[in-house]
C-alpha cells in the first residue's frame, strides 16, 4: 500500500540534504504550563507541545494528500522508517513524553514533501538564579535546544518565525496557550534567539527560549518586612519606660532581638546555600542592629542612672542630730553604739530623700539620653528605609 513512499536508496539515518546543501528544520513551542519553580534546586518545569517542521523531498507524500488540502496524519507504522530531527534539550535535567492512554506525539503531512512532528513533553530545566536582589529579584531562565549529531552543514536549526511559508503559519516561535502565572512569580512573554557553537564535528546552532520570572513581593511584605518593622517599633517602647524598670526594658529588648533572629533563619527557607547577602538579609541585618542599639542604649542609660543614684543617695552628715557618747542618755534612754548608729542613720528613710529630690525637679542624665534616642532611632531607621526601597525598587 505504501510502496511508493520511499525511493529504493532511502536511508533514514541520512538527513534530507539537497545537492549538498543543508536541510532546514523549523522549531516552535506551545507552552501549556509552568508548574514549578524551585529556588532551592535552581530549576523550573514546563509542559509544552514541541513542533518541528522540515522538508524531505526524497519522500513521495502526494499519495497521502490526494485531493485534500493538506494537514494529513502520517501513518504511525511508517514513522519509524523515515528521518526525523534528533533534537536534544541541552540544559534539561529530566523530562518525559506524555503517554496517558497513548504516546502524545503525531506526525503530519502539511503539503508535498513537508512534514510536521508534534510532541507533548514535560521538562525539568536547570536555571542559574541570582538572589542578590531577593525578594525583589527577576530570574532569567532559558531552554537550550540543539541537534545531537547533525552539524550546520548537514542540518540547520531555525525558529519557526524565520521562514513562514514553509509551514504556512506566522507569529511567534514561543506561544503561551493560556495566561500562565505561577504563584510566586509573574511570567513575562517568552522571547527567542539563537547562537552558534563550535564542536569537533562542526558548528551547531543552538536555540534559546528565554523565560523571565519577576517575583511578587506581596508575600515577603506580609511575612517578613511588615513583621520585622513592627518588632523594631516595639523595641523603641523601652525609651518611654522608666530606667529603673530593669525587667521590663531588658525583656522587651531581648524578646525583640530573638524574634528578629528567628526571622533571619526563616527567611532563607527554600533558598540554596548562597555565599552572599541578599536584599532581605540587608533589611533584617539593619533591623537587628536597630534593636541591638536600643538594648545597648539602655545599658548606658542604666549605668548613668546607677552612678547618679550612688552619688545622690548616700546619707550626708546631719547637723541637727546631736553628737552623744556611747552609754549616755538620749531623751532619757541609755543607748549602745549599735542602737545609736541605727537611730542616727535611719531617722529619715530613703523614700523621704527620694521624694525631696523629685520635688526639687532635679535633672537626671539618663532621661536626657532616652529623650534623644526617641528622636534619633526613628530618624535613622526611616532614612535607611527610604534609601533601601529607593535603590531596590527604582534604581536596581
C-alpha positions in Angstrom: 0.0 0.0 0.0 2.8 2.4 0.9 5.4 1.0 -1.5 5.6 4.3 -3.5 6.5 6.4 -0.5 10.2 5.6 -0.2 12.7 5.6 -3.0 14.9 2.5 -3.3 18.0 4.2 -1.9 16.3 5.9 1.0 18.3 5.9 4.3 16.6 7.1 7.4 19.9 7.8 9.1 20.9 10.4 6.5 19.4 13.9 6.6 17.4 15.2 3.6 20.1 17.3 2.1 19.5 18.7 -1.4 22.6 18.7 -3.8 25.0 19.1 -0.9 23.0 21.9 0.7 22.0 21.6 4.3 18.4 20.7 5.2 16.4 23.1 7.4 14.3 22.3 10.4 12.0 24.9 12.0 11.1 24.7 15.6 8.1 26.1 17.6 6.9 25.8 21.2 3.4 26.0 22.7 3.8 26.3 26.4 0.9 24.9 28.3 2.0 25.5 31.9 5.0 26.5 34.1 4.0 24.3 37.1 7.0 24.5 39.4 9.9 27.0 40.1 12.3 25.7 42.7 14.8 28.2 44.1 16.5 25.6 46.3 17.3 23.3 43.4 17.5 26.2 40.9 15.2 24.6 38.3 11.8 25.0 36.8 9.5 22.7 34.9 7.3 23.3 31.9 4.7 21.4 30.0 4.6 22.2 26.3 3.9 21.0 22.8 7.1 21.0 20.6 6.7 21.2 16.9 9.3 20.6 14.2 8.8 21.2 10.5 11.1 20.0 7.8 11.2 19.2 4.2 12.2 15.8 2.8 12.0 15.8 -1.0 13.0 12.1 -1.1 9.6 11.0 0.1 6.6 10.8 -2.2 3.9 12.2 0.2 1.4 13.1 -2.5 -0.3 9.7 -2.1 -1.4 10.8 1.4 -2.7 14.1 0.2 -4.8 13.1 -2.8 -7.4 15.8 -3.4 -7.2 17.1 0.2 -5.8 20.5 1.1 -3.2 19.1 3.4 -2.5 18.5 7.1 -3.0 14.8 6.9 -1.8 12.4 9.6 1.2 10.4 8.5 0.8 6.6 9.2 2.2 5.6 12.5 3.6 2.3 11.1 5.8 4.3 8.7 7.0 6.9 11.2 9.9 4.7 12.4 11.2 4.3 8.9 11.8 8.0 8.0 14.4 10.5 9.0 13.4 12.7 11.9 15.3 15.5 13.7 17.4 14.4 16.6 16.7 17.2 19.0 18.2 17.4 22.4 17.5 19.8 25.3 20.9 20.8 26.4 20.2 22.2 29.9 17.2 19.9 30.8 17.8 17.8 34.0 15.0 15.4 33.2 11.9 15.1 31.1 9.4 12.6 29.6 7.0 12.3 26.8 3.4 12.2 28.0 1.9 8.8 27.4 -1.5 8.9 29.1 -3.8 6.5 27.1 -1.3 6.7 24.2 2.0 8.4 23.4 1.3 12.2 23.0 3.0 12.6 19.6 2.0 12.6 16.0 3.4 13.2 12.5 1.5 15.1 9.9 1.9 15.9 6.1 1.4 19.6 5.7 2.0 19.6 1.9 4.1 17.7 -0.6 7.4 16.8 1.0 6.8 18.9 4.1 6.3 17.1 7.5 5.3 18.3 10.9 6.1 16.4 14.1 4.3 17.5 17.3 5.1 16.0 20.8 4.0 16.9 24.3 6.8 16.9 26.8 7.3 17.7 30.5 10.8 19.1 31.1 12.7 20.0 34.2 15.1 22.7 33.2 18.2 23.9 35.1 18.4 27.7 35.8 21.3 29.6 37.3 19.4 32.0 39.5 20.8 35.2 41.1 19.5 36.2 44.5 21.3 39.5 45.2 18.0 41.4 44.9 15.9 38.7 46.6 12.9 39.1 47.1 12.8 41.9 44.5 14.6 39.8 42.0 14.0 38.9 38.4 15.1 35.5 37.2 16.1 34.9 33.6 15.9 31.3 32.7 16.2 29.6 29.3 15.7 26.3 27.5 18.6 25.4 25.2 17.8 23.3 22.1 20.1 21.8 19.5 20.8 18.7 17.3 22.6 15.8 18.8 24.6 14.6 15.8 23.9 16.9 12.8 26.1 20.0 12.4 25.0 23.0 10.4 26.5 21.9 7.2 24.1 18.9 7.2 21.0 20.2 9.0 20.4 23.8 10.2 18.0 24.6 13.0 15.8 27.6 13.0 12.9 29.2 14.9 9.6 28.8 13.1 9.2 32.6 12.6 12.3 32.8 10.4 10.5 31.3 7.3 6.7 31.4 7.5 5.9 30.0 4.0 7.4 26.5 4.8 4.6 25.6 7.2 2.0 28.3 6.2 2.0 29.9 9.7 3.0 33.2 11.1 3.5 34.6 14.5 5.9 34.0 17.4 8.1 30.9 17.9 7.1 30.6 21.5 3.4 30.8 22.4 1.6 30.6 25.7 -1.6 28.6 25.3 -3.2 30.5 28.3 -2.5 33.1 30.8 0.2 31.3 32.8 1.0 33.0 36.2 2.9 31.0 38.8 2.1 31.6 42.4 5.2 33.5 43.4 6.2 35.0 40.1 4.9 36.9 37.2 5.8 35.3 33.9 6.7 37.8 31.1 6.1 36.9 27.5 8.9 34.4 26.4 11.5 35.5 23.9 13.7 33.6 21.5 17.1 33.9 19.9 19.8 31.5 18.6 23.6 31.2 18.7 26.2 29.0 17.1 28.8 27.0 19.0 31.8 25.2 17.6 32.4 21.5 18.3 34.7 18.8 16.9 32.1 17.6 14.5 31.5 21.2 13.2 29.3 24.2 14.1 26.0 23.6 15.8 23.1 26.0 16.0 21.5 26.4 19.5 18.0 27.8 20.0 17.3 29.6 23.2 13.8 30.0 24.7 14.0 32.7 27.4 11.6 32.7 30.3 11.6 35.8 32.6 10.2 35.4 36.1 9.5 38.5 38.1 9.0 37.7 41.8 5.9 39.0 43.5 6.9 41.0 46.6 3.5 40.9 48.3 4.2 37.6 50.1 7.5 38.9 51.5 5.9 42.2 52.6 3.3 40.3 54.7 5.6 37.6 56.0 8.9 39.4 56.6 9.1 43.2 56.1 6.0 44.3 58.0 6.5 42.0 61.0 10.2 42.9 61.3 9.3 46.6 61.1 6.7 46.2 63.9 9.4 44.4 66.0 11.7 47.4 65.6 8.9 49.8 66.6 8.2 47.6 69.6 11.8 47.9 70.8 11.5 51.7 70.8 8.8 51.5 73.5 11.6 51.0 76.0 12.6 54.6 75.6 9.4 55.6 77.2 9.8 53.3 80.2 11.4 54.3 83.4 15.1 53.5 83.7 14.6 51.7 87.0 12.2 49.2 85.3 15.0 46.8 84.6 12.9 43.6 84.0 10.5 45.4 81.6 13.2 47.0 79.4 15.5 44.0 79.3 12.7 41.6 78.4 11.4 43.9 75.7 14.8 44.3 74.1 15.9 40.6 74.3 12.5 39.4 73.0 12.7 41.7 70.0 16.2 40.6 69.3 15.3 36.9 69.4 12.2 37.4 67.2 14.3 39.0 64.5 17.0 36.3 64.7 14.2 33.7 64.1 13.0 35.7 61.1 16.6 35.7 59.7 16.7 31.9 59.8 13.2 31.5 58.3 13.9 34.0 55.5 16.4 31.5 54.0 14.0 28.6 53.8 13.7 27.5 50.2 16.9 29.2 49.1 20.1 27.4 48.1 23.1 27.8 50.5 24.4 31.0 48.8 27.6 32.8 50.0 26.4 36.4 49.5 23.9 38.7 51.1 20.5 39.2 49.6 18.4 42.3 49.8 16.3 40.7 52.6 19.5 40.0 54.6 20.4 43.6 54.4 17.0 44.7 55.7 16.9 42.1 58.6 20.5 43.0 59.5 19.6 46.6 59.8 16.6 45.7 61.9 18.9 43.6 64.2 21.3 46.5 64.5 18.5 48.9 65.4 17.1 46.6 68.1 20.5 45.8 69.5 21.2 49.5 69.6 18.1 50.2 71.7 19.3 47.4 74.1 22.8 48.9 74.2 21.3 52.4 74.8 19.6 51.0 77.9 22.9 49.7 79.2 24.4 53.2 79.0 21.2 54.8 80.5 21.1 52.4 83.4 24.8 52.8 84.1 24.3 56.6 84.2 21.3 56.1 86.4 23.1 53.8 88.8 26.1 56.1 89.1 23.8 59.1 89.7 21.9 57.1 92.4 25.1 56.0 94.2 26.3 59.6 94.3 23.0 61.2 95.3 21.5 58.7 97.8 24.5 58.5 100.2 23.2 59.8 103.5 25.0 63.1 104.3 26.0 64.2 107.8 23.2 65.9 109.6 23.9 69.0 111.6 20.6 68.7 113.5 21.5 65.4 115.0 23.2 65.7 118.4 26.6 64.0 119.0 26.3 61.7 122.0 28.7 59.3 123.5 28.1 55.6 124.0 26.4 54.9 127.3 24.9 58.4 127.6 21.3 59.1 127.9 19.5 60.2 124.7 16.0 61.6 125.6 16.2 59.6 128.8 17.2 56.4 127.2 20.6 54.8 127.7 21.9 53.7 124.3 24.6 51.4 123.0 26.8 52.0 119.9 24.6 49.8 117.7 21.4 51.4 118.7 22.8 54.9 118.3 24.0 54.3 114.8 20.7 52.8 113.8 18.7 55.8 115.1 21.1 58.4 113.6 21.3 56.9 110.1 17.7 55.9 109.5 16.0 58.8 111.3 14.8 59.9 107.8 14.0 57.0 105.5 15.4 56.7 101.9 11.9 57.2 100.4 11.7 60.6 102.0 15.1 61.6 100.5 14.0 60.4 97.0 10.7 62.3 97.4 12.6 65.5 98.2 14.8 65.0 95.1 11.8 64.6 92.9 10.0 67.6 94.3 13.1 69.7 93.5 12.8 68.6 89.8 16.5 67.7 89.6 17.5 66.9 86.0 18.5 63.2 85.5 21.0 62.5 82.8 19.7 59.1 81.8 16.3 60.7 80.9 18.1 63.1 78.6 19.6 60.1 76.7 16.2 58.4 76.4 14.7 61.6 75.1 17.4 61.9 72.5 17.0 58.3 71.3 13.2 58.7 70.9 14.0 61.0 68.0 17.4 59.7 66.8 16.4 56.0 66.3 13.2 56.6 64.2 15.0 59.2 62.1 17.9 56.8 61.4 15.7 53.9 60.6 13.4 56.0 58.4 16.4 57.3 56.4 17.7 53.7 55.9 14.2 52.5 54.8 13.9 55.3 52.2 17.4 54.6 50.7 16.7 50.8 50.8 13.4 50.9 48.9 14.5 53.6 46.5 17.5 51.5 45.5 15.8 48.2 45.1 12.6 49.3 43.6 13.7 52.3 41.4 17.4 52.1 40.8 18.1 48.4 40.5 
